[in-house]
Amino acid sequence: MLPRVEYSVTVPVPVDEAFKAFQDLGRLLHRGIYDEALWVEGKPWQVRSRLRYVTARPVRTTISAVVTSISPPRAVALLNHGLGITVEQNVSFTPDLKGGTRILMTMDFVGKSLELSASAVREMISFLTKDALDTVVALCRRPSSATG
């Protein structure tokens, strides 16, 4: 079994809005964690489209990602590469009983980093996973919501 990091949140908006909020890469920027999050190839959020993330913390690095599948507004999967580690990222969006959305992200990873210990790799993946969904929560809780 691959090492896995799993994290979930519930947001007070319908699935469509939660999915749009997740797709807003701007939510990651200007907080001292990501210096860059941008599309480098293909149309955004299409299979085979490529993203580049540059993180400032917890470790300064560049992560290359490719969208491997997308089923709006229910699921998206990406393959991420950085620091000698490959991460399969799966994100699902399901309605909850209160009218909001539960978002679940799993990160299965393999590889060996020359820069970081195995525990530091897990800590970094955990940190970025939690940050990715916590920023969706923050965006969905703003008065204007994800729909602008």
C-alpha positions in Angstrom: 0.0 0.0 0.0 1.3 3.5 -0.9 1.8 6.1 1.8 -1.3 8.3 1.9 -2.4 11.6 3.2 -6.1 12.2 3.5 -8.0 15.3 4.5 -11.6 16.5 4.2 -13.6 19.6 4.9 -17.2 20.7 4.7 -18.1 24.0 3.1 -21.5 25.8 3.3 -22.1 26.0 -0.4 -23.5 23.7 -3.1 -21.2 21.2 -4.9 -21.0 23.5 -8.1 -19.7 26.4 -6.0 -17.3 24.3 -4.0 -15.9 22.9 -7.2 -15.4 26.4 -8.7 -13.7 27.6 -5.5 -11.3 24.7 -5.7 -10.5 25.6 -9.3 -9.6 29.2 -8.3 -5.8 28.9 -8.1 -5.6 32.5 -6.8 -6.7 31.3 -3.4 -3.3 29.8 -3.0 -1.3 33.0 -3.6 -0.2 36.0 -1.6 0.0 34.2 1.7 3.7 33.3 1.8 3.1 29.6 0.9 3.0 29.6 -2.9 5.0 32.0 -5.0 3.4 30.8 -8.2 0.4 28.6 -9.3 -0.2 28.8 -13.0 -1.2 26.8 -16.1 1.8 26.2 -18.3 0.2 24.0 -21.0 -3.3 23.3 -22.3 -6.7 24.8 -21.3 -7.2 25.1 -17.5 -8.8 22.1 -15.9 -8.8 19.8 -18.9 -7.3 16.3 -19.0 -3.5 16.6 -19.9 -3.4 20.3 -19.0 -0.3 21.1 -16.9 0.2 23.3 -13.9 3.3 24.6 -12.1 3.4 25.4 -8.4 6.3 27.1 -6.8 6.2 26.8 -3.0 8.0 29.1 -0.6 7.2 27.0 2.4 7.3 24.6 4.1 10.0 23.9 1.5 11.1 26.0 -1.5 10.5 23.9 -4.5 8.7 23.6 -7.9 5.9 21.1 -8.4 4.8 20.1 -11.8 1.2 18.7 -12.1 -1.0 17.3 -14.9 -4.7 16.8 -14.8 -5.4 13.1 -15.3 -9.2 13.1 -15.0 -12.0 15.6 -14.3 -15.7 15.0 -13.8 -17.2 18.5 -13.0 -18.4 19.2 -10.4 -17.8 15.8 -8.6 -14.1 14.9 -9.0 -10.7 15.9 -10.2 -7.4 14.0 -10.2 -3.9 15.2 -10.8 -0.4 13.7 -10.9 2.2 15.9 -9.1 6.0 15.6 -9.4 8.5 17.4 -7.2 11.5 16.7 -5.0 11.8 13.2 -6.5 8.3 12.4 -5.3 5.2 11.5 -7.4 1.8 12.2 -5.9 -1.5 11.0 -7.2 -4.0 13.6 -6.0 -7.7 12.8 -6.0 -10.4 15.3 -4.9 -14.1 14.5 -4.6 -17.0 16.8 -4.0 -20.2 15.3 -2.4 -23.3 17.0 -1.1 -23.8 16.9 2.6 -27.2 16.6 4.4 -27.2 20.3 5.4 -26.9 21.7 1.8 -23.2 22.1 1.8 -20.4 20.1 0.3 -17.9 17.6 1.7 -14.6 17.8 -0.1 -12.2 14.9 0.3 -8.6 15.0 -0.9 -6.3 11.9 -0.9 -2.6 12.1 -1.8 -0.9 8.8 -2.5 2.8 9.1 -3.0 5.9 7.2 -4.0 9.6 8.1 -4.5 12.5 9.2 -2.5 13.6 12.8 -2.0 17.3 13.7 -2.0 16.5 16.9 -0.2 14.0 15.7 2.5 13.6 12.8 4.9 10.6 10.5 4.5 8.9 12.1 7.5 9.6 15.6 6.1 8.0 14.6 2.8 4.9 13.3 4.6 4.8 16.6 6.6 5.1 18.7 3.5 2.4 16.8 1.7 0.1 17.0 4.7 0.7 20.7 5.1 0.0 21.4 1.4 -3.1 19.1 1.4 -4.6 20.8 4.4 -3.8 24.3 3.0 -5.4 23.5 -0.4 -8.7 22.6 1.2 -8.6 25.2 4.0 -8.2 27.9 1.4 -11.4 26.5 -0.3 -13.2 26.8 3.0 -12.1 30.4 3.4 -13.1 31.3 -0.1 -16.6 29.6 0.3 -17.2 31.5 3.6 -16.6 34.9 2.1 -19.8 36.9 1.7 -19.5 36.9 -2.1 -18.8 33.2 -2.1 -17.0 31.5 -5.0 -19.3 32.8 -7.6 -18.0 36.3 -7.3 
